Amino acid sequence: MRSQLRLAVVAALVLVSCTPSNQASTTSISTTAPEATTSTAAETTTLLTLPEGTEELPEGLRADIARLIPSTEALRELTFAFPPTITVLTSDELSQRVIDVLEEEYEDAEADEALYRLLGLIGPEYDLVENITALLGAQVAGFYDLDTQELVVRARNDEFSPLEEATLVHELTHALTDQVHAFNDEYNELFDTERFDEASAFQSVLEGDATLVESLFVQQLNPEEQQELLEEAFADDNSAFEDAPEFIQDSLIFPYQEGTAFTQAKWVEGGFAAIDALYEAPPISTEQILTPTDYPSDVPAAVDLPNNEIDGYEHSEGSVWGEQGFRLIFDQILGGADNAAEGWGGDSYDVYFNGADAVLVLLYQGDQASDAAEMASSLNDYFRIVTGVNEPVADAGPGGGAVYSGADYAFVSNVGDRVLLVAAGDPGAGAIARSLYPEF
């Protein structure tokens, strides 16, 4: 889907690990963690060994940082080439900084809103930028700035709480792996070239790696510290997250939850060396993340979708929707249609926007013809709900597709192992877009 939601892409463009404060820190790892460094403060640390940005911090925070850097290195089995830059902010300062970054970076918000309304994912009055900035401003516990290689975390007191320590370990892992594997340019290029499903897969490796290390760190805390961490996590105000549409919640959680499952599977097989190998040959689809055994052999099919022109509309973007993209929309509108999503073999889509309405053209390819038939069936069910048209009009094309035309427009047609979807906020534009694909 559009970047597994543009909010995730915008965050990832500048921020790696906009960690939902009640999510990553509570992830459990079933495999026994390796021995790690002691949790006592490093008494021999001097000012010269502390990273840039920590000079004016209270001594308790400085001692925690001095302890957690080598602890992260030991857990992740890598070594910093140079000290990371660390910025410690209050809760309000961190929230405002996240909001400022998102407001600066979020482009094409109007096109996104039109697309999500067309798909029935948000209501007509939902302000995407306002809600996303409020959501992430409240939820983010820390982030790693790819461009500046700066690690930003929250501290409420003169010492880090167990939850804040876990967050710092998470972000230190990002900084450490970035130094070792230099993934910044490759990662950002995925977004610059609109390879959004592939970017989501790569982001899942980054977050899965950091969440795994964070979880190993939490395991070595004493029971009292673990209890304090859980109490703090669940005491945070999560109302903005809970009030968000389901597809937004799922988009935010995906790289942490599914990414951790993916990287843990590799870690169990070959330790952190196996995870290091993922940076050199990362997964290229969310399908590979969702089904780790699909990596690396199950390669998405290249689906060629002609980039046509629609009068009055500008081409907004073209990318790959991906298996996770279908899961996101099906879960919210249909309450799940995993079987249809699981048959994903590849796809290509284009979005057009005229300043008010969006047109979506998506060409899906199933692993087999039966998978395409199942996808077409789920999409028909989907647009019966979204458009409110229970009895679609039969189309005369080769696929005998269905036309849903009311306030909005949708067309679904299945030919062989492929499915064409055309959806539009303006039925007239939808009919024009459908006519551009006579083979369906």
Secondary structure, DSSP 8 states (H G I E B T S, - for coil): -GGGSHHHHHHHHHEE---BTTTGGG----S-------SS--TT--GGGS-TT-TTS-HHHHHHHHHHHHHHHHHHT---SS--EEEEE-HHHHHHHHHHHHHHH---HHHHHHHHHHTTSS-TT--HHHHHHHHHHHHB-EEEETTTTEEEEE-SSSS--HHHHHHHHHHHHHHHHHHHH--HHHHHHHHHTT-HHHHHHHHHHHHHHHHHHHHHHHHHS-HHHHHHHHHHHHHS--HHHHHS-HHHHHHHHHHHHHHHHHHHHHHHHHHHHHHHHHHHS---SHHHHHSGGGTTT-------------TT-EEEEEE--HHHHHHHHHHHHTS--HHHHHTEEEEEEEEEE-SS-EEEEEEEEESSHHHHHHHHHHHHHHHHHHH--SS-EE--STT--EEEESSSEEEEEEETTEEEEEEESSHHHHHHHHHT-TT-
